Amino acid sequence: MENHRGSVTAGKAIRCKAAVSRNPGEALVIEEIEVEPPKSWEGPFAIFPRIFGHEAVGVVESVGEHVKEVQEGDLVLPVFHPHCRECRDCKSQKGNGCSVFGYRLNPDMPRDATSRFKGMNGEVLHHFLFVSSFTEYTVVDVAHVVKISSEIPVDKACLLSCGVSTGIGAAWKVADIEGGSTVAIFGLGAVGLAVAEGARLRGASKIIGVDLNPEKFEIGKTFGVTDFINPATCGEKKVSEVIKEMTDGGADYCFECIGLASLMEDAFNSNREGWGKTVILGVEKHGTPLALNTYLLLRGRSVTGCLFGGFKPKSDIPLLAEKYLDKELNLDGFITHELSFQDINKAFELLLQGKSLRCIIWMDN
């Protein structure tokens, strides 16, 4: 992660290797590309070709005009969620939105909607979620950059760029779990296990993991999961009925971490009447609307969504890094595999096979 080029390349285009997605469903192709230098303020679409990747850590090579908070050589995390620190939303403690950048999603840079990537034949290569980390060099707007301590190992730091922060934030900021609470988590991928880690650190008395993969229970134990439910083995009982039996009436907090409206409804129905809270982290895959029994809402249950776990990236991510350095936060357990950049497609195979939580892709040879 050393910065070998330094100021030699500042303000100049850089040639490097990137894993390019040319068509949906096809393997990524390692190609040589050209990355234009950052402009002012710079440090999911069916548009191709593009460079995917949104969880990463890197060293600042150079900065554009107006960038003051980071400089060459700083260790930073690129994040998809903006945090300008100046707008009304960024200054408010009520949420983690940004009214300057909002939730506008475009396939390139957020301010001028143009790309900084080109193929060697001059072809425009599009960005992904304002990060595009599957490349040796990328360009990111300063609103999407978080400076962190250089003391944290880079393979652990990159985990805080999205999934782990989202799960822990949902447990801490959105649900605000208190000691002795009962928790149910639907989906034990990296995000769901991060919710479990957050609940463990808050002192939850029972953390129930719901997943079709029985291997996830042993993994989940290292993050505080105390009980496991495989819906395929529940027989005629609904998962919500099993959870109510295990928690004497329903879990205090339920988290949906898959992205299916049917599971969101299951999570809601698994909550305790009177105060149960359901937090939705999954992005619904099919655009299916969520149908809830309004009578149950009247009886005190609630449901809320969250993006990036309710965290404000520039202020909250450094705190997570500190907790890891203080040996409070388990990040090591999320790393199941490590591969070279040339083998990046193997990482997708491992993910589809259910064998991987987070696979570290090392750019260095």
QUIHU-V505537 format. One record per residue. RES is the residue in one small letter. SS is DSSP state (h for helix, s for strand, l for the rest). OMEGA is omega in whole degrees, 0 to 359 (NA if undefined). Layout:
res = (RES,RES)
ss = (SS,SS)
omega = (OMEGA,OMEGA)
//
This chain:
res = (m,e,n,h,r,g,s,v,t,a,g,k,a,i,r,c,k,a,a,v,s,r,n,p,g,e,a,l,v,i,e,e,i,e,v,e,p,p,k,s,w,e,g,p,f,a,i,f,p,r,i,f,g,h,e,a,v,g,v,v,e,s,v,g,e,h,v,k,e,v,q,e,g,d,l,v,l,p,v,f,h,p,h,c,r,e,c,r,d,c,k,s,q,k,g,n,g,c,s,v,f,g,y,r,l,n,p,d,m,p,r,d,a,t,s,r,f,k,g,m,n,g,e,v,l,h,h,f,l,f,v,s,s,f,t,e,y,t,v,v,d,v,a,h,v,v,k,i,s,s,e,i,p,v,d,k,a,c,l,l,s,c,g,v,s,t,g,i,g,a,a,w,k,v,a,d,i,e,g,g,s,t,v,a,i,f,g,l,g,a,v,g,l,a,v,a,e,g,a,r,l,r,g,a,s,k,i,i,g,v,d,l,n,p,e,k,f,e,i,g,k,t,f,g,v,t,d,f,i,n,p,a,t,c,g,e,k,k,v,s,e,v,i,k,e,m,t,d,g,g,a,d,y,c,f,e,c,i,g,l,a,s,l,m,e,d,a,f,n,s,n,r,e,g,w,g,k,t,v,i,l,g,v,e,k,h,g,t,p,l,a,l,n,t,y,l,l,l,r,g,r,s,v,t,g,c,l,f,g,g,f,k,p,k,s,d,i,p,l,l,a,e,k,y,l,d,k,e,l,n,l,d,g,f,i,t,h,e,l,s,f,q,d,i,n,k,a,f,e,l,l,l,q,g,k,s,l,r,c,i,i,w,m,d,n)
ss = (l,l,l,l,l,h,h,h,h,l,l,l,l,s,s,s,s,s,s,s,s,l,l,l,l,l,l,l,s,s,s,s,s,s,s,l,l,l,l,l,l,s,l,l,l,l,l,l,l,s,s,l,l,l,l,l,l,s,s,l,l,l,l,l,l,l,l,l,l,l,l,l,l,l,s,s,s,s,l,l,l,l,l,l,l,l,l,h,h,h,h,l,l,l,l,l,l,l,l,l,l,l,l,l,l,l,l,l,l,l,l,l,l,l,l,l,s,s,s,l,l,l,l,s,s,s,l,l,l,l,l,l,l,l,s,l,l,l,l,l,s,h,h,h,s,s,s,l,l,l,l,l,l,h,h,h,h,h,h,h,h,l,h,h,h,h,h,h,h,h,h,h,h,h,l,l,l,l,l,l,l,s,s,s,s,s,l,l,l,h,h,h,h,h,h,h,h,h,h,h,h,l,l,l,l,s,s,s,s,s,l,l,l,l,h,h,h,h,h,h,h,l,l,l,l,l,s,s,s,l,h,h,h,l,l,l,l,l,h,h,h,h,h,h,h,h,l,l,l,l,s,l,s,s,s,s,l,l,l,l,h,h,h,h,h,h,h,h,h,l,s,l,l,l,l,l,s,s,s,s,l,l,l,l,l,l,l,l,l,l,l,l,l,h,h,h,h,h,l,l,l,s,s,s,s,l,l,h,h,h,l,l,h,h,h,h,h,h,h,h,h,h,h,h,h,l,l,l,l,l,l,h,h,h,s,s,s,s,s,s,h,h,h,h,h,h,h,h,h,h,h,h,l,l,l,l,l,s,s,s,s,s,l,l,l)
omega = (178,178,186,187,178,185,180,183,181,179,181,174,181,172,180,179,178,174,188,173,183,180,180,175,181,178,176,182,177,182,170,181,175,180,180,180,180,175,181,175,187,169,NA,185,177,179,181,357,180,180,182,179,179,173,185,170,181,178,181,178,177,180,177,180,177,181,184,190,174,179,180,179,180,172,186,171,169,181,181,186,184,177,184,179,186,186,181,181,181,180,181,175,183,181,181,177,177,184,176,181,176,179,176,177,174,187,183,182,188,185,183,176,175,182,173,183,174,171,183,175,179,181,178,174,187,179,176,178,175,182,182,186,179,179,181,176,175,176,185,176,183,177,181,182,178,176,181,181,178,181,183,178,187,181,175,182,185,179,182,185,177,193,182,178,180,182,180,179,179,180,186,187,187,179,184,182,177,180,179,182,172,188,173,183,180,182,182,167,182,181,180,178,175,173,179,178,178,179,177,181,178,177,177,183,180,179,184,176,179,182,179,181,184,179,182,182,179,177,183,181,181,179,176,179,183,183,184,176,172,183,181,182,182,181,181,181,172,178,180,179,179,181,179,178,183,186,179,173,180,181,177,182,175,182,176,187,182,182,177,182,180,178,175,178,177,180,180,182,179,181,177,177,177,182,183,182,177,179,181,177,183,175,185,189,188,182,182,179,181,180,181,175,184,177,179,175,179,181,170,177,180,178,179,175,175,177,183,175,182,181,168,192,188,181,186,181,177,178,176,177,178,181,175,180,177,178,176,188,179,174,183,184,180,184,181,182,174,183,173,180,181,182,186,180,176,179,178,178,179,180,181,179,180,183,188,168,174,178,180,176,180,179,182,177,NA)
//
